[in-house]
């Protein structure tokens, strides 16, 4: 069974920036997982807040939505909610397929 791809349309002007942007999101996943193990809700909140802010600017509304949920879960000191959303974010990043559009 093939994995369902999440298609995201991105402005071609951002093409050079996207690989680094996505690499940084993978680092965010690792940092989130580490902070979860330590119940470091301030770090979780901060990373979630950052994700909420950066996703939409690059055309990744899914990152924005999951970042907001991670931030919300961290503010509530709810590790289960944060963990669920970190898993969703990881799945999103591994499933995303980018189509660059000419404007």
Z-matrix of the N, CA and C atoms (Angstrom, degrees):
N
C 1 1.449
C 2 1.532 1 108.13
N 3 1.313 2 115.99 1 129.87
C 4 1.459 3 119.00 2 -178.54
C 5 1.530 4 109.97 3 -86.49
N 6 1.308 5 114.36 4 149.54
C 7 1.456 6 121.72 5 -179.07
C 8 1.522 7 108.78 6 -73.97
N 9 1.322 8 116.16 7 133.33
C 10 1.463 9 122.07 8 177.40
C 11 1.524 10 109.00 9 -67.88
N 12 1.328 11 116.12 10 127.79
C 13 1.457 12 120.61 11 179.33
C 14 1.531 13 110.16 12 -88.50
N 15 1.309 14 115.57 13 147.17
C 16 1.455 15 122.77 14 174.45
C 17 1.522 16 105.69 15 -104.37
N 18 1.325 17 116.19 16 109.58
C 19 1.462 18 121.24 17 -176.07
C 20 1.524 19 109.65 18 -86.24
N 21 1.337 20 114.88 19 128.42
C 22 1.456 21 121.80 20 178.24
C 23 1.523 22 107.83 21 -125.53
N 24 1.319 23 116.04 22 128.51
C 25 1.466 24 121.65 23 177.56
C 26 1.525 25 109.03 24 -94.06
N 27 1.330 26 115.43 25 124.87
C 28 1.462 27 122.68 26 -176.20
C 29 1.525 28 108.85 27 -123.32
N 30 1.311 29 116.15 28 142.38
C 31 1.462 30 122.39 29 175.46
C 32 1.531 31 108.73 30 -60.88
N 33 1.316 32 115.92 31 131.63
C 34 1.469 33 120.76 32 -177.51
C 35 1.533 34 112.25 33 -58.80
N 36 1.327 35 117.30 34 -24.42
C 37 1.465 36 120.65 35 178.61
C 38 1.526 37 112.29 36 -64.37
N 39 1.327 38 117.65 37 -19.48
C 40 1.466 39 122.01 38 -179.50
C 41 1.531 40 112.86 39 -95.28
N 42 1.327 41 116.98 40 0.23
C 43 1.463 42 121.09 41 -172.57
C 44 1.527 43 113.10 42 -53.89
N 45 1.324 44 118.22 43 -41.91
C 46 1.470 45 120.90 44 -178.31
C 47 1.523 46 112.39 45 -69.50
N 48 1.325 47 117.49 46 -23.98
C 49 1.467 48 121.39 47 -176.43
C 50 1.527 49 113.65 48 -88.04
N 51 1.321 50 117.17 49 -22.49
C 52 1.467 51 121.13 50 -170.88
C 53 1.536 52 113.69 51 -64.57
N 54 1.337 53 120.68 52 -44.07
C 55 1.474 54 118.21 53 179.80
C 56 1.533 55 112.66 54 -57.20
N 57 1.322 56 118.01 55 -44.10
C 58 1.462 57 120.97 56 178.35
C 59 1.520 58 111.65 57 -66.51
N 60 1.320 59 115.71 58 -39.01
C 61 1.468 60 120.35 59 177.60
C 62 1.519 61 110.38 60 -59.79
N 63 1.334 62 116.77 61 -46.77
C 64 1.472 63 120.35 62 -179.21
C 65 1.530 64 111.69 63 -69.02
N 66 1.340 65 117.79 64 -35.76
C 67 1.470 66 120.35 65 175.33
C 68 1.533 67 110.41 66 -60.32
N 69 1.325 68 115.65 67 -41.54
C 70 1.466 69 119.56 68 178.78
C 71 1.526 70 111.59 69 -64.95
N 72 1.314 71 117.34 70 -32.61
C 73 1.471 72 119.65 71 178.12
C 74 1.531 73 110.32 72 -69.51
N 75 1.348 74 117.14 73 -33.22
C 76 1.466 75 119.78 74 175.32
C 77 1.531 76 110.09 75 -65.08
N 78 1.329 77 116.15 76 -38.45
C 79 1.471 78 119.84 77 175.78
C 80 1.527 79 109.48 78 -63.75
N 81 1.330 80 116.33 79 -39.11
C 82 1.467 81 119.66 80 177.27
C 83 1.525 82 110.81 81 -59.47
N 84 1.324 83 117.03 82 -41.18
C 85 1.472 84 120.98 83 179.05
C 86 1.530 85 109.46 84 -58.88
N 87 1.329 86 116.58 85 -48.78
C 88 1.470 87 120.33 86 -179.90
C 89 1.533 88 111.12 87 -60.85
N 90 1.332 89 116.50 88 -42.00
C 91 1.464 90 120.17 89 179.75
C 92 1.529 91 111.22 90 -68.00
N 93 1.319 92 116.91 91 -36.99
C 94 1.465 93 120.73 92 176.80
C 95 1.531 94 110.37 93 -64.25
N 96 1.325 95 116.49 94 -45.09
C 97 1.468 96 120.45 95 -179.87
C 98 1.524 97 110.74 96 -61.92
N 99 1.315 98 116.94 97 -40.60
C 100 1.461 99 121.24 98 178.78
C 101 1.532 100 110.29 99 -65.92
N 102 1.320 101 116.80 100 -45.16
C 103 1.467 102 120.78 101 179.65
C 104 1.528 103 111.01 102 -64.40
N 105 1.330 104 116.47 103 -34.69
C 106 1.465 105 120.07 104 177.58
C 107 1.527 106 110.65 105 -62.85
N 108 1.328 107 116.43 106 -43.77
C 109 1.459 108 120.62 107 -179.92
C 110 1.523 109 111.50 108 -60.23
N 111 1.333 110 115.66 109 -30.61
C 112 1.466 111 120.28 110 -177.40
C 113 1.536 112 112.05 111 -96.93
N 114 1.340 113 116.78 112 3.20
C 115 1.474 114 121.08 113 -174.44
C 116 1.529 115 111.25 114 51.31
N 117 1.335 116 115.29 115 41.31
C 118 1.469 117 121.98 116 179.75
C 119 1.527 118 108.39 117 -90.37
N 120 1.325 119 115.20 118 82.89
C 121 1.460 120 119.93 119 -173.57
C 122 1.524 121 113.12 120 -69.51
N 123 1.335 122 117.44 121 -26.19
C 124 1.468 123 119.15 122 177.85
C 125 1.531 124 109.95 123 -67.99
N 126 1.324 125 118.24 124 -43.51
C 127 1.463 126 120.68 125 176.90
C 128 1.525 127 110.30 126 -64.74
N 129 1.319 128 116.80 127 -42.04
C 130 1.469 129 120.64 128 177.93
C 131 1.530 130 110.65 129 -60.16
N 132 1.327 131 115.70 130 -43.98
C 133 1.466 132 119.98 131 179.98
C 134 1.522 133 110.60 132 -63.03
N 135 1.320 134 115.81 133 -44.16
C 136 1.459 135 121.16 134 -178.06
C 137 1.531 136 111.74 135 -62.98
N 138 1.318 137 116.90 136 -47.00
C 139 1.467 138 120.47 137 179.40
C 140 1.532 139 109.74 138 -65.28
N 141 1.331 140 117.33 139 -43.19
C 142 1.462 141 120.54 140 177.34
C 143 1.514 142 111.34 141 -58.44
N 144 1.328 143 116.14 142 -43.67
C 145 1.465 144 120.92 143 178.91
C 146 1.531 145 110.81 144 -61.14
N 147 1.331 146 115.73 145 -43.57
C 148 1.465 147 120.44 146 178.74
C 149 1.532 148 110.90 147 -62.21
N 150 1.324 149 116.60 148 -44.79
C 151 1.468 150 120.40 149 179.22
C 152 1.526 151 110.86 150 -60.91
N 153 1.321 152 115.65 151 -41.35
C 154 1.462 153 120.95 152 178.93
C 155 1.523 154 109.88 153 -58.95
N 156 1.329 155 116.30 154 -37.01
C 157 1.460 156 120.77 155 -176.97
C 158 1.518 157 114.69 156 -79.31
N 159 1.328 158 118.09 157 -34.67
C 160 1.471 159 119.36 158 -171.90
C 161 1.522 160 114.44 159 -91.78
N 162 1.305 161 118.08 160 -26.89
C 163 1.464 162 120.06 161 -173.11
C 164 1.507 163 114.48 162 -57.03
N 165 1.322 164 116.34 163 -53.71
C 166 1.459 165 120.71 164 -175.40
C 167 1.515 166 113.69 165 -63.45
N 168 1.334 167 116.87 166 -33.68
C 169 1.461 168 120.64 167 -179.18
C 170 1.521 169 112.90 168 -62.41
N 171 1.316 170 115.95 169 -25.17
C 172 1.456 171 120.89 170 178.96
C 173 1.525 172 111.61 171 -102.14
N 174 1.321 173 117.21 172 -1.07
C 175 1.458 174 120.54 173 178.69
C 176 1.524 175 114.61 174 96.43
N 177 1.328 176 116.96 175 9.64
C 178 1.466 177 121.02 176 -178.92
C 179 1.532 178 109.47 177 -105.68
N 180 1.319 179 116.48 178 78.95
C 181 1.466 180 119.98 179 -178.32
C 182 1.524 181 111.24 180 -63.54
N 183 1.335 182 118.04 181 -28.46
C 184 1.462 183 121.13 182 177.59
C 185 1.519 184 111.91 183 -61.85
N 186 1.326 185 117.33 184 -38.53
C 187 1.463 186 121.32 185 178.26
C 188 1.525 187 109.60 186 -65.43
N 189 1.330 188 115.78 187 -41.12
C 190 1.465 189 120.44 188 178.08
C 191 1.527 190 110.80 189 -60.55
N 192 1.330 191 116.14 190 -46.33
C 193 1.469 192 120.59 191 -178.11
C 194 1.528 193 111.34 192 -63.90
N 195 1.328 194 117.23 193 -45.66
C 196 1.461 195 119.99 194 -179.10
C 197 1.522 196 111.45 195 -69.55
N 198 1.329 197 116.75 196 -35.00
C 199 1.461 198 120.12 197 175.62
C 200 1.518 199 111.06 198 -61.07
N 201 1.329 200 116.08 199 -41.63
C 202 1.465 201 120.24 200 178.67
C 203 1.523 202 110.76 201 -63.47
N 204 1.322 203 117.29 202 -39.40
C 205 1.468 204 121.21 203 179.31
C 206 1.527 205 111.57 204 -69.69
N 207 1.337 206 116.44 205 -37.41
C 208 1.473 207 120.20 206 176.55
C 209 1.528 208 109.45 207 -64.13
N 210 1.324 209 116.19 208 -45.20
C 211 1.468 210 120.42 209 178.39
C 212 1.534 211 110.74 210 -60.27
N 213 1.313 212 116.18 211 -45.14
C 214 1.471 213 121.23 212 -179.50
C 215 1.533 214 110.77 213 -61.68
N 216 1.340 215 116.48 214 -45.55
C 217 1.458 216 120.47 215 179.15
C 218 1.517 217 112.28 216 -63.65
N 219 1.334 218 116.31 217 -38.07
C 220 1.466 219 120.38 218 179.55
C 221 1.529 220 110.54 219 -67.72
N 222 1.325 221 116.85 220 -40.88
C 223 1.466 222 119.97 221 178.46
C 224 1.524 223 110.85 222 -62.02
N 225 1.336 224 116.29 223 -31.88
C 226 1.462 225 121.47 224 179.16
C 227 1.532 226 112.18 225 -87.81
N 228 1.329 227 117.04 226 2.99
C 229 1.478 228 122.16 227 -176.22
C 230 1.528 229 111.28 228 51.02
N 231 1.342 230 114.73 229 47.21
C 232 1.468 231 122.45 230 -176.47
C 233 1.528 232 109.38 231 -112.72
N 234 1.353 233 117.31 232 88.82
C 235 1.467 234 119.16 233 -175.81
C 236 1.526 235 113.54 234 -62.27
N 237 1.325 236 118.17 235 -31.10
C 238 1.464 237 120.23 236 -179.96
C 239 1.531 238 111.43 237 -65.63
N 240 1.318 239 116.30 238 -43.80
C 241 1.463 240 120.66 239 177.75
C 242 1.527 241 110.89 240 -63.09
N 243 1.329 242 115.68 241 -44.94
C 244 1.467 243 119.64 242 179.38
C 245 1.522 244 109.79 243 -61.68
N 246 1.317 245 117.02 244 -47.15
C 247 1.462 246 121.40 245 -178.98
C 248 1.529 247 111.44 246 -59.35
N 249 1.325 248 116.92 247 -44.54
C 250 1.470 249 120.62 248 178.31
C 251 1.521 250 110.86 249 -58.48
N 252 1.330 251 116.73 250 -42.93
C 253 1.457 252 120.13 251 -177.74
C 254 1.518 253 112.65 252 -75.38
N 255 1.319 254 118.03 253 -29.45
C 256 1.472 255 120.46 254 173.44
C 257 1.530 256 108.98 255 -65.57
N 258 1.319 257 117.07 256 -41.48
C 259 1.468 258 120.68 257 177.01
C 260 1.525 259 110.79 258 -63.18
N 261 1.329 260 117.02 259 -41.80
C 262 1.468 261 120.62 260 177.81
C 263 1.529 262 110.66 261 -62.44
N 264 1.327 263 115.93 262 -41.95
C 265 1.463 264 120.45 263 179.26
C 266 1.525 265 110.58 264 -63.92
N 267 1.315 266 116.79 265 -43.87
C 268 1.460 267 120.90 266 178.77
C 269 1.529 268 110.75 267 -60.90
N 270 1.324 269 116.61 268 -44.05
C 271 1.462 270 121.03 269 177.79
C 272 1.528 271 110.35 270 -63.43
N 273 1.307 272 117.08 271 -43.44
C 274 1.463 273 121.97 272 178.87
C 275 1.535 274 109.92 273 -57.20
N 276 1.330 275 116.06 274 -49.04
C 277 1.464 276 119.91 275 -177.89
C 278 1.525 277 112.24 276 -64.53
N 279 1.329 278 117.21 277 -34.31
C 280 1.467 279 119.35 278 -179.64
C 281 1.528 280 111.64 279 -79.48
N 282 1.327 281 117.01 280 -15.46
C 283 1.469 282 120.45 281 -176.73
C 284 1.519 283 113.88 282 -106.30
N 285 1.316 284 117.08 283 -8.06
C 286 1.465 285 119.61 284 -174.01
C 287 1.533 286 111.01 285 -71.00
N 288 1.315 287 114.46 286 136.75
C 289 1.463 288 122.23 287 174.93
C 290 1.515 289 106.35 288 -123.79
N 291 1.324 290 115.77 289 123.71
C 292 1.455 291 120.64 290 -174.31
C 293 1.511 292 110.97 291 -98.81
N 294 1.309 293 114.87 292 132.20
C 295 1.469 294 121.70 293 172.73
C 296 1.526 295 105.88 294 -117.02
N 297 1.335 296 115.25 295 122.29
C 298 1.452 297 120.34 296 -179.10
C 299 1.530 298 108.68 297 -90.29
N 300 1.312 299 115.20 298 125.57
C 301 1.461 300 121.37 299 -177.64
C 302 1.521 301 111.47 300 -106.10
N 303 1.314 302 116.05 301 137.27
C 304 1.467 303 122.10 302 170.73
C 305 1.524 304 107.15 303 -73.96
N 306 1.309 305 116.00 304 141.33
C 307 1.465 306 118.36 305 179.64
C 308 1.504 307 109.87 306 -93.44
